[in-house]
């Protein structure tokens, strides 16, 4: 059977996953069961698409039966049946009727057991009531036979005769008179027909048993392959995450190196200016003292004393102050700034090329009809931009320029709303041998510190659009504004039953979950005295007190309860300072394991942060309780 398995896949319909039944071929060269393809296109409607390659047909193609493929399928099925192993399993035998069940009662007295059945009288008689058929000459033409059960059911309703034959062509039992209507058929005796059909059914049962075993093994193989794919993708994603962590470390190193150069230049110039300042301060003090002495001697009336001191003061130097020219090294500053611009431009060009290449590959493989066009696009040379020609090496980095996700934009040095950070940073963030791994606690702490220092405009670079999930909303939660506003309903909403719906707390989750990456969203609070904003695992309970946000180990939230603000997790409360802010920002970093809640006004202020090694995908979570409380998802 193993060597026939590849052939079985080729001879199976991709719609029903069974061997072809009346196969037809589409103009694009793919084969399907006629009934499967007809049903698919009836549901789909025009324009019609090939279920396999997605080729579009404006008009429904005329399909013809593939006779060659039909013959191949038939021969394959026969070979498969011939090769089907019986193993140690045998079909169950037909149960024999008990002797009591085979006994027939006399139709005359209804007490004694019948010994014969008359085919003319269509009745069964015991020994006593059979005597007239034996003794009287009037019954000599009545044929007798062993007792027959269920005469009424076995009697032909049309000819009132016993049905002793079976017609396989029509699948029914017939009498001898019915043979006239079945001249072209091949009827056989009931016993023979029963034996033949029993053998065929037993053989079919054996084949079905083999098919069930094959399906069971196929299910196990599919699950095994699925697990293998998941494990492989998990390893690949972890490798990818490590690469991006290293890329971010390289960028941090480049930023640290550039910042250090600027700080050194600032220190050099400020040091010289400070020295000059001290010299000038001393010089001014000396001049002021000399001026005071001159003014004092001029006020003296004694000529002898005046001449003696005036001659000495006349010899004192009164040269003008010389201030040396000291300026910043503008070439260094310009070069550092240009390096950041070149790095940003190179990343943008590289990302654009990757996206265009992926788009061309997708269109080239997704539609057979456009294969030539996509191939020509893929081979078309990409023109180098002016920015790409000016590209320089990344400071502190080696090897080719790394690639970045478009969502992780680099801050523009010197642009509006951006200020130069003069805080001391690590001298070199580039990973070295023997240093801590990228996923170490030190790196996580560094990443958390970086995000806590970001401005709102920088946080919005990670903005995601959140909408509420209708299937999770409690019956007391009313959703509006295209599922972006949640409020306490005046009357129960009577949502349909759903396993993900909250039934105890008036809560609702976001529609999308986040397993990897960095995500940021903002929520506007109205009448924020009984409400909550947080995140939770999708496996969090939906019923009972443990389903409330923060009251279980699977959720983290900030909650307003009257005039009190608290952070909750695993039923542990942390009281927070009050704030007048009505907008809350939530930053979720799945890769480095933390979620931060910000109070958003003109600036962002930290409310609370949770550091967690997340093990499941996370959903935005919301709680509204008192009448008038409304939570609205903010747009960017």
C-alpha positions as CSV (number, residue, x, y, z in Angstrom):
1,X,0.0,0.0,0.0
2,X,2.9,2.4,0.7
3,X,4.0,2.4,-3.0
4,X,0.4,3.2,-4.1
5,X,0.0,6.2,-1.7
6,X,1.6,8.8,-4.0
7,X,-0.6,7.6,-6.8
8,X,-3.6,7.8,-4.6
9,X,-2.9,11.5,-3.9
10,X,-2.6,12.2,-7.7
11,X,-5.9,10.4,-8.4
12,X,-7.8,12.2,-5.6
13,X,-10.0,15.3,-6.0
14,X,-8.6,18.3,-4.2
15,X,-12.1,19.3,-3.1
16,X,-13.6,16.2,-1.6
17,X,-10.2,14.4,-1.0
18,X,-11.6,11.2,-2.4
19,X,-10.8,9.2,-5.6
20,X,-12.2,10.9,-8.7
21,X,-15.8,10.3,-9.6
22,X,-16.5,11.2,-13.2
23,X,-13.4,13.4,-13.4
24,X,-13.4,16.5,-15.6
25,X,-10.5,18.8,-16.6
26,X,-10.5,22.6,-16.5
27,X,-8.9,24.7,-19.3
28,X,-6.0,25.4,-16.9
29,X,-5.3,21.6,-16.7
30,X,-6.5,20.6,-13.3
31,X,-8.9,17.7,-12.6
32,X,-11.9,17.5,-10.2
33,X,-15.0,15.5,-9.7
34,X,-17.8,16.9,-11.9
35,X,-20.2,17.2,-9.0
36,X,-17.6,18.8,-6.7
37,X,-16.7,21.4,-9.2
38,X,-20.3,22.1,-10.2
39,X,-21.3,22.7,-6.6
40,X,-18.2,24.9,-6.0
41,X,-19.0,27.1,-8.9
42,X,-22.7,27.3,-8.1
43,X,-21.9,28.6,-4.6
44,X,-19.1,30.9,-5.9
45,X,-20.9,32.4,-8.9
46,X,-19.3,34.4,-11.6
47,X,-16.4,35.1,-12.2
48,X,-15.4,31.5,-11.8
49,X,-12.1,30.5,-10.4
50,X,-10.1,27.3,-10.5
51,X,-10.1,25.9,-6.9
52,X,-6.5,24.9,-7.3
53,X,-4.6,27.7,-9.2
54,X,-7.3,30.5,-8.9
55,X,-7.3,31.1,-12.6
56,X,-10.3,33.4,-13.4
57,X,-13.0,32.5,-16.1
58,X,-15.6,35.2,-16.8
59,X,-17.9,32.5,-18.3
60,X,-18.4,29.0,-17.0
61,X,-16.1,26.7,-19.1
62,X,-17.6,23.7,-20.8
63,X,-16.3,20.6,-19.1
64,X,-15.9,17.2,-20.6
65,X,-15.3,13.9,-18.9
66,X,-11.7,12.8,-18.8
67,X,-12.2,9.2,-19.9
68,X,-8.5,8.3,-19.7
69,X,-8.3,9.5,-16.1
70,X,-11.6,7.7,-15.3
71,X,-10.1,4.4,-16.6
72,X,-6.9,4.9,-14.6
73,X,-8.9,5.6,-11.4
74,X,-11.0,2.4,-11.9
75,X,-7.9,0.3,-12.4
76,X,-6.3,1.8,-9.4
77,X,-9.3,1.1,-7.2
78,X,-9.3,-2.5,-8.4
79,X,-5.6,-2.9,-7.7
80,X,-6.1,-1.4,-4.3
81,X,-8.9,-3.8,-3.5
82,X,-6.8,-6.7,-4.6
83,X,-3.9,-5.6,-2.5
84,X,-6.1,-4.7,0.6
85,X,-4.7,-6.8,3.5
86,X,-7.2,-8.7,5.6
87,X,-4.8,-8.7,8.6
88,X,-6.2,-10.6,11.6
89,X,-9.6,-9.0,11.3
90,X,-12.5,-10.9,9.8
91,X,-16.0,-9.5,9.1
92,X,-18.8,-10.7,11.5
93,X,-20.9,-13.6,10.2
94,X,-24.6,-13.3,9.8
95,X,-26.4,-14.4,12.9
96,X,-28.4,-17.6,12.4
97,X,-32.1,-17.4,13.4
98,X,-33.0,-19.4,16.5
99,X,-35.0,-22.6,16.2
100,X,-37.9,-20.9,18.0
101,X,-37.9,-18.1,15.5
102,X,-37.9,-20.5,12.5
103,X,-41.1,-22.3,13.7
104,X,-44.3,-21.3,11.9
105,X,-47.7,-21.4,13.5
106,X,-50.7,-23.1,11.8
107,X,-52.8,-20.5,10.0
108,X,-56.0,-22.5,10.7
109,X,-55.8,-23.2,14.4
110,X,-53.1,-20.7,15.3
111,X,-51.9,-23.0,18.0
112,X,-50.0,-26.0,16.6
113,X,-46.7,-25.8,14.7
114,X,-47.1,-25.9,10.9
115,X,-45.5,-28.7,9.0
116,X,-46.2,-27.6,5.4
117,X,-47.1,-24.5,3.5
118,X,-49.5,-24.6,0.5
119,X,-48.3,-22.3,-2.3
120,X,-51.9,-22.1,-3.8
121,X,-53.7,-21.4,-0.5
122,X,-50.8,-19.3,0.6
123,X,-51.2,-20.7,4.1
124,X,-49.4,-23.0,6.5
125,X,-51.0,-26.0,8.2
126,X,-50.2,-28.3,11.1
127,X,-50.4,-32.1,10.7
128,X,-54.1,-32.2,11.6
129,X,-55.3,-29.4,9.3
130,X,-53.0,-30.5,6.5
131,X,-55.0,-33.8,6.2
132,X,-57.5,-32.4,3.6
133,X,-54.6,-31.5,1.2
134,X,-53.4,-35.1,1.5
135,X,-56.6,-37.0,1.5
136,X,-58.9,-34.9,-0.8
137,X,-58.4,-35.1,-4.6
138,X,-59.4,-31.5,-4.8
139,X,-56.1,-30.4,-3.4
140,X,-53.9,-32.6,-5.5
141,X,-52.7,-29.6,-7.6
142,X,-51.7,-27.6,-4.5
143,X,-47.9,-27.9,-4.2
144,X,-46.6,-28.2,-0.6
145,X,-43.3,-27.2,0.8
146,X,-41.6,-26.8,4.1
147,X,-43.1,-24.1,6.3
148,X,-42.5,-20.5,5.1
149,X,-42.4,-17.6,7.5
150,X,-43.9,-14.2,6.9
151,X,-46.0,-15.3,3.9
152,X,-47.7,-11.9,3.6
153,X,-44.3,-10.2,3.3
154,X,-42.9,-12.8,0.9
155,X,-46.0,-12.9,-1.3
156,X,-46.0,-11.0,-4.5
157,X,-48.6,-8.3,-4.2
158,X,-49.2,-8.2,-8.0
159,X,-49.5,-12.0,-8.7
160,X,-50.3,-13.3,-5.3
161,X,-47.5,-15.8,-5.6
162,X,-44.5,-16.6,-3.4
163,X,-41.4,-14.6,-4.3
164,X,-38.7,-17.2,-4.7
165,X,-36.3,-15.3,-7.0
166,X,-34.1,-12.2,-6.7
167,X,-33.4,-9.7,-9.5
168,X,-30.0,-8.1,-9.0
169,X,-30.6,-5.5,-11.7
170,X,-33.6,-4.1,-9.9
171,X,-32.6,-5.1,-6.4
172,X,-35.9,-6.7,-5.6
173,X,-37.5,-10.2,-4.9
174,X,-39.9,-11.5,-7.6
175,X,-42.2,-14.5,-8.2
176,X,-42.1,-16.8,-11.3
177,X,-44.8,-14.8,-13.0
178,X,-42.7,-11.7,-12.6
179,X,-40.1,-13.3,-14.9
180,X,-42.1,-12.1,-17.9
181,X,-41.3,-8.5,-16.9
182,X,-37.7,-9.3,-16.2
183,X,-36.7,-11.0,-19.5
184,X,-33.5,-9.1,-19.8
185,X,-32.5,-9.6,-16.2
186,X,-30.6,-12.4,-14.5
187,X,-32.7,-13.5,-11.5
188,X,-31.4,-16.2,-9.1
189,X,-32.8,-18.1,-6.3
190,X,-33.1,-16.3,-3.0
191,X,-30.6,-18.6,-1.2
192,X,-28.0,-18.1,-4.0
193,X,-28.5,-14.3,-4.1
194,X,-28.2,-14.1,-0.3
195,X,-25.0,-16.0,-0.4
196,X,-23.5,-13.9,-3.2
197,X,-24.5,-10.6,-1.5
198,X,-23.2,-11.7,1.8
199,X,-19.8,-12.5,0.3
200,X,-19.7,-9.1,-1.5
201,X,-20.7,-7.2,1.7
202,X,-18.1,-9.1,3.7
203,X,-15.4,-8.1,1.2
204,X,-16.6,-4.5,1.2
205,X,-16.5,-4.5,5.0
206,X,-12.9,-5.7,4.8
207,X,-12.0,-2.9,2.4
208,X,-13.7,-0.4,4.6
209,X,-11.8,-1.6,7.6
210,X,-8.6,-1.2,5.7
211,X,-9.6,2.3,4.6
212,X,-10.4,3.3,8.1
213,X,-7.0,2.1,9.2
214,X,-5.4,4.1,6.4
215,X,-7.4,7.2,7.4
216,X,-6.3,6.8,11.0
217,X,-2.7,6.6,10.0
218,X,-3.1,9.5,7.6
219,X,-4.6,11.6,10.5
220,X,-1.6,10.7,12.7
221,X,0.7,11.6,9.9
222,X,-1.0,15.0,9.4
223,X,-0.9,15.7,13.1
224,X,2.8,14.7,13.2
225,X,3.6,16.9,10.2
226,X,1.6,19.8,11.8
227,X,3.6,19.5,15.0
228,X,6.8,19.3,13.0
229,X,5.9,22.5,11.2
230,X,4.9,24.2,14.4
231,X,8.2,23.2,16.1
232,X,10.2,24.3,13.0
233,X,8.4,27.6,12.8
234,X,8.9,28.2,16.5
235,X,12.6,27.6,16.1
236,X,12.7,29.9,13.0
237,X,10.8,32.6,14.8
238,X,13.1,32.4,17.8
239,X,16.1,32.7,15.4
240,X,14.4,35.6,13.7
241,X,13.8,37.3,17.0
242,X,17.4,36.9,18.0
243,X,18.5,38.4,14.7
244,X,16.3,41.5,15.2
245,X,17.5,41.8,18.8
246,X,21.0,41.9,17.5
247,X,20.0,44.4,14.9
248,X,18.5,46.6,17.5
249,X,21.7,46.2,19.6
250,X,23.7,47.4,16.6
251,X,21.5,50.4,16.1
252,X,21.8,51.2,19.8
253,X,25.6,50.8,19.5
254,X,25.6,53.2,16.5
255,X,23.4,55.7,18.4
256,X,25.7,55.4,21.5
257,X,28.8,56.0,19.4
258,X,27.4,59.0,17.7
259,X,26.1,60.5,20.9
260,X,29.5,59.9,22.5
261,X,31.2,61.8,19.8
262,X,28.8,64.8,20.1
263,X,29.2,64.8,23.9
264,X,33.0,64.7,23.6
265,X,32.9,67.7,21.2
266,X,30.6,69.5,23.6
267,X,32.9,68.7,26.5
268,X,36.0,70.0,24.6
269,X,34.4,73.3,23.5
270,X,32.7,73.9,26.9
271,X,36.0,73.1,28.7
272,X,37.9,75.7,26.7
273,X,35.1,78.3,27.1
274,X,35.1,77.6,30.8
275,X,38.9,78.2,31.0
276,X,38.5,81.5,29.1
277,X,35.7,82.5,31.3
278,X,37.8,82.1,34.4
279,X,40.7,84.0,32.9
280,X,38.4,86.8,31.9
281,X,36.8,86.9,35.3
282,X,40.3,87.3,36.9
283,X,41.3,89.9,34.4
284,X,38.2,92.0,35.0
285,X,38.8,91.8,38.7
286,X,42.4,93.1,38.3
287,X,41.2,95.9,36.1
288,X,38.5,96.9,38.5
289,X,41.1,97.0,41.4
290,X,43.5,99.2,39.3
291,X,40.7,101.5,38.4
292,X,39.8,101.9,42.0
293,X,43.4,102.7,43.0
294,X,43.7,105.3,40.2
295,X,40.5,107.0,41.3
296,X,41.8,107.0,44.9
297,X,45.2,108.6,44.0
298,X,43.6,111.3,42.0
299,X,41.6,112.3,45.0
300,X,44.8,112.7,47.1
301,X,45.8,116.3,47.8
302,X,49.4,115.6,48.8
303,X,51.6,116.2,45.8
304,X,54.5,114.1,47.0
305,X,52.3,111.1,47.7
306,X,50.5,111.6,44.4
307,X,53.7,111.6,42.4
308,X,55.1,108.6,44.1
309,X,52.0,106.4,43.6
310,X,51.0,107.8,40.2
311,X,54.4,106.9,38.7
312,X,53.9,103.3,39.9
313,X,50.3,103.1,38.6
314,X,51.3,104.5,35.3
315,X,53.6,101.5,34.7
316,X,50.7,99.0,35.1
317,X,49.5,97.2,31.9
318,X,46.1,98.2,30.6
319,X,46.0,96.1,27.4
320,X,42.6,95.1,26.0
321,X,41.2,91.7,26.7
322,X,42.0,89.0,24.0
323,X,39.3,86.4,23.4
324,X,40.5,83.4,21.3
325,X,38.0,82.1,18.7
326,X,36.6,78.8,19.9
327,X,33.8,77.0,17.9
328,X,32.2,73.6,17.5
329,X,33.6,71.2,15.0
330,X,30.8,71.5,12.5
331,X,32.3,68.9,10.2
332,X,32.1,66.4,13.0
333,X,28.5,67.2,13.8
334,X,27.5,67.2,10.2
335,X,29.3,63.9,9.6
336,X,27.5,62.3,12.6
337,X,24.1,63.6,11.5
338,X,24.7,62.5,7.9
339,X,25.7,59.1,9.1
340,X,22.3,58.7,10.9
341,X,20.5,60.0,7.7
342,X,22.4,57.5,5.5
343,X,21.6,54.6,7.9
344,X,17.9,55.5,7.8
345,X,18.0,55.9,4.0
346,X,19.7,52.5,3.6
347,X,17.2,50.8,5.8
348,X,14.3,52.3,3.9
349,X,15.7,51.3,0.5
350,X,16.5,47.7,1.7
351,X,13.0,47.3,3.2
352,X,11.4,48.6,0.0
353,X,13.4,46.2,-2.1
354,X,12.4,43.3,0.1
355,X,8.7,44.2,0.1
356,X,8.7,44.6,-3.7
357,X,10.5,41.3,-4.2
358,X,8.0,39.5,-1.9
359,X,5.1,41.1,-3.7
360,X,6.4,40.0,-7.1
361,X,7.0,36.5,-5.8
362,X,3.5,36.4,-4.4
363,X,1.8,37.6,-7.6
364,X,4.0,35.3,-9.7
365,X,3.1,32.2,-7.7
366,X,-0.5,33.1,-6.9
367,X,-1.8,33.4,-10.5
368,X,-0.6,31.1,-13.3
369,X,-2.0,33.5,-15.9
370,X,0.3,36.3,-14.7
371,X,3.4,34.2,-14.4
372,X,5.1,35.8,-17.4
373,X,4.4,39.3,-16.2
374,X,5.6,38.7,-12.7
375,X,8.8,37.0,-14.0
376,X,9.6,40.0,-16.1
377,X,9.1,42.3,-13.1
378,X,11.3,40.1,-10.9
379,X,14.2,40.3,-13.4
380,X,13.8,44.1,-13.9
381,X,16.9,45.8,-12.3
382,X,16.2,48.1,-9.4
383,X,17.5,51.6,-9.8
384,X,19.7,52.9,-7.1
385,X,18.5,56.0,-5.4
386,X,20.6,59.0,-4.5
387,X,20.3,58.2,-0.9
388,X,21.5,54.6,-1.5
389,X,24.6,55.8,-3.4
390,X,25.5,58.0,-0.4
391,X,25.2,55.1,2.0
392,X,28.0,54.7,4.6
393,X,28.9,52.0,7.0
394,X,27.0,51.8,10.3
395,X,29.1,53.2,13.1
396,X,30.2,50.4,15.3
397,X,28.7,47.7,13.0
398,X,30.3,45.1,10.8
399,X,29.0,43.1,7.9
400,X,26.1,44.0,5.6
401,X,23.4,46.4,6.6
402,X,20.7,44.7,8.6
403,X,17.0,44.7,7.8
404,X,14.3,46.2,10.0
405,X,10.6,45.9,10.3
406,X,8.8,49.0,8.8
407,X,6.9,49.4,12.1
408,X,10.2,50.1,14.0
409,X,11.1,53.5,12.5
410,X,14.3,55.2,13.4
411,X,14.1,58.6,15.2
412,X,15.3,61.4,12.9
413,X,18.3,63.2,14.5
414,X,17.6,66.9,14.7
415,X,14.1,66.7,13.4
416,X,11.2,68.7,15.0
417,X,9.9,67.3,18.3
418,X,13.1,65.4,18.7
419,X,15.8,66.4,21.2
420,X,19.4,65.1,21.6
421,X,19.6,62.8,24.6
422,X,22.7,63.9,26.5
423,X,22.4,61.1,29.2
424,X,25.3,58.8,29.5
425,X,24.6,55.5,27.8
426,X,26.5,52.3,27.7
427,X,29.9,52.7,26.0
428,X,29.3,49.8,23.6
429,X,26.0,47.9,23.2
430,X,27.4,45.5,20.5
431,X,27.1,41.9,21.6
432,X,30.5,40.3,22.4
433,X,31.7,36.9,23.2
434,X,31.0,36.1,26.8
435,X,28.6,39.0,27.2
436,X,25.0,38.5,28.3
437,X,22.6,37.0,25.8
438,X,20.1,39.3,24.0
439,X,17.2,37.9,26.0
440,X,19.0,38.4,29.4
441,X,17.5,40.3,32.3
442,X,19.9,43.2,31.6
443,X,18.7,43.6,28.1
444,X,15.1,43.4,29.1
445,X,15.7,46.1,31.8
446,X,17.5,48.2,29.2
447,X,14.6,47.9,26.8
448,X,12.1,48.7,29.5
449,X,14.1,51.8,30.5
450,X,14.2,52.9,26.8
451,X,10.4,52.7,26.4
452,X,9.8,54.5,29.7
453,X,11.8,57.4,28.3
454,X,10.0,57.6,25.0
455,X,7.7,60.5,24.0
456,X,4.1,60.0,22.9
457,X,5.1,60.6,19.3
458,X,7.7,57.8,19.6
459,X,5.2,55.5,21.2
460,X,2.7,56.1,18.4
461,X,5.2,54.5,16.0
462,X,4.0,51.2,17.5
463,X,0.3,52.1,17.2
464,X,-2.2,49.3,16.4
465,X,-5.9,49.5,15.6
466,X,-8.0,47.8,18.3
467,X,-11.6,46.9,17.9
468,X,-13.9,45.1,20.3
469,X,-14.8,41.4,19.8
470,X,-18.5,41.1,19.7
471,X,-18.4,37.4,20.7
472,X,-16.7,38.2,24.1
473,X,-19.0,41.1,25.2
474,X,-21.0,40.6,28.3
475,X,-24.8,41.2,27.9
476,X,-24.5,44.4,29.9
477,X,-21.9,45.8,27.5
478,X,-23.2,47.8,24.5
479,X,-20.8,48.2,21.5
480,X,-21.0,51.0,19.0
481,X,-19.0,53.2,16.6
482,X,-17.9,50.2,14.5
483,X,-17.0,48.2,17.7
484,X,-14.7,50.9,19.0
485,X,-16.8,52.2,21.9
486,X,-18.0,50.1,24.9
487,X,-20.5,51.3,27.5
488,X,-22.8,50.0,30.2
489,X,-26.1,49.2,28.5
490,X,-29.5,50.4,29.9
491,X,-31.1,47.0,29.0
492,X,-29.5,43.6,28.5
493,X,-28.3,43.1,24.9
494,X,-29.3,39.4,24.6
495,X,-26.2,38.5,22.6
496,X,-26.2,35.0,21.2
497,X,-24.5,32.3,23.2
498,X,-20.8,31.9,22.6
499,X,-18.1,30.0,24.5
500,X,-15.8,33.1,24.6
501,X,-18.5,35.4,26.0
502,X,-18.1,36.8,29.5
503,X,-21.1,35.8,31.7
504,X,-20.1,37.1,35.1
505,X,-18.3,40.5,34.7
506,X,-19.3,43.3,32.3
507,X,-16.1,42.9,30.2
508,X,-15.1,42.7,26.6
509,X,-11.8,41.7,24.8
510,X,-10.1,43.1,21.7
511,X,-10.7,41.2,18.4
512,X,-7.0,40.6,17.7
513,X,-4.3,38.9,19.8
514,X,-0.6,39.6,20.0
515,X,2.1,37.0,20.4
516,X,5.2,38.8,19.1
517,X,6.4,42.3,18.6
518,X,5.6,45.7,20.2
519,X,2.1,47.2,20.1
520,X,0.6,50.4,21.5
521,X,-3.0,51.6,21.7
522,X,-4.9,54.4,23.6
523,X,-8.3,54.4,25.3
524,X,-10.4,57.4,26.2
525,X,-12.3,57.2,29.5
526,X,-15.6,58.9,30.1
527,X,-16.9,59.1,33.7
528,X,-14.0,57.0,34.8
529,X,-15.1,55.9,38.2
530,X,-15.8,52.2,37.6
531,X,-13.8,50.9,34.7
532,X,-10.6,49.0,33.8
533,X,-8.1,48.7,31.0
534,X,-5.6,45.8,30.6
535,X,-4.4,42.7,28.8
536,X,-5.1,39.0,29.3
537,X,-4.5,35.5,27.9
538,X,-7.2,34.1,25.6
539,X,-7.5,31.2,28.1
540,X,-8.7,33.4,30.9
541,X,-12.0,32.2,32.5
542,X,-15.2,33.6,31.2
543,X,-17.4,32.6,34.1
544,X,-17.3,33.1,37.9
545,X,-15.4,35.7,40.1
546,X,-12.0,34.5,38.7
547,X,-13.0,35.9,35.3
548,X,-12.6,39.5,36.5
549,X,-9.6,41.4,35.1
550,X,-6.6,41.2,37.5
551,X,-8.2,38.7,39.8
552,X,-6.4,35.8,38.2
553,X,-2.8,34.9,37.0
554,X,-3.8,35.4,33.4
555,X,-4.6,39.1,33.3
556,X,-3.0,42.5,34.1
557,X,-4.9,45.7,34.4
558,X,-5.2,49.3,35.8
559,X,-8.6,49.9,37.4
560,X,-10.6,52.9,38.4
561,X,-12.9,52.1,41.4
562,X,-14.7,55.3,42.4
563,X,-11.8,57.7,43.2
564,X,-9.3,55.0,43.7
565,X,-6.8,53.9,41.0
566,X,-5.2,50.4,41.4
567,X,-3.0,48.0,39.4
568,X,-4.3,44.4,39.6
569,X,-2.7,41.0,38.8
570,X,-3.4,37.6,40.3
571,X,-5.8,39.1,42.8
572,X,-3.0,41.4,44.2
573,X,-3.7,45.1,44.3
574,X,-1.2,48.0,44.1
575,X,-2.7,51.4,44.8
576,X,-1.6,54.1,42.3
577,X,-1.4,57.9,42.6
578,X,-4.5,59.7,41.3
579,X,-4.4,61.4,37.9
580,X,-6.7,63.8,36.0
581,X,-5.8,62.2,32.7
582,X,-8.8,60.7,30.8
583,X,-6.7,58.9,28.2
584,X,-4.7,55.8,28.9
585,X,-2.0,54.4,26.7
586,X,-1.1,50.7,26.8
587,X,2.3,49.5,25.5
588,X,2.7,45.8,25.1
589,X,6.2,44.4,24.4
590,X,5.7,40.6,23.8
591,X,9.4,40.1,22.9
592,X,10.9,41.5,26.1
593,X,8.1,40.7,28.5
594,X,6.5,43.8,29.8
595,X,3.3,45.9,29.6
596,X,3.2,49.6,30.5
597,X,0.2,51.8,31.3
598,X,0.6,55.5,30.6
599,X,-1.5,58.5,31.6
600,X,-1.7,60.5,28.4
601,X,-2.1,64.3,28.4
602,X,0.2,66.6,26.3
603,X,2.9,64.2,27.4
604,X,2.9,60.7,28.7
605,X,3.4,59.8,32.4
606,X,4.0,56.3,33.8
607,X,1.1,54.9,35.7
608,X,2.3,51.3,36.2
609,X,4.4,48.6,34.6
610,X,4.2,44.8,34.7
611,X,7.3,42.7,33.9
612,X,6.2,39.2,32.8
613,X,7.6,36.3,30.7
614,X,4.4,35.9,28.6
615,X,3.6,32.3,27.6
616,X,0.4,32.9,25.5
617,X,-1.0,35.3,23.0
618,X,-2.4,38.5,24.7
619,X,-5.7,40.3,24.1
620,X,-6.6,43.9,25.0
621,X,-9.1,43.7,27.8
622,X,-11.7,46.2,29.1
623,X,-14.1,46.4,32.1
624,X,-17.1,48.8,32.4
625,X,-19.4,48.8,35.4
626,X,-21.4,51.9,36.4
627,X,-24.1,53.5,34.2
628,X,-22.6,56.2,32.0
629,X,-19.1,54.7,31.9
630,X,-17.8,54.6,28.4
631,X,-14.5,53.4,26.9
632,X,-13.5,54.5,23.4
633,X,-10.6,53.2,21.4
634,X,-8.6,56.2,20.1
635,X,-7.6,56.5,16.5
636,X,-4.0,57.5,15.7
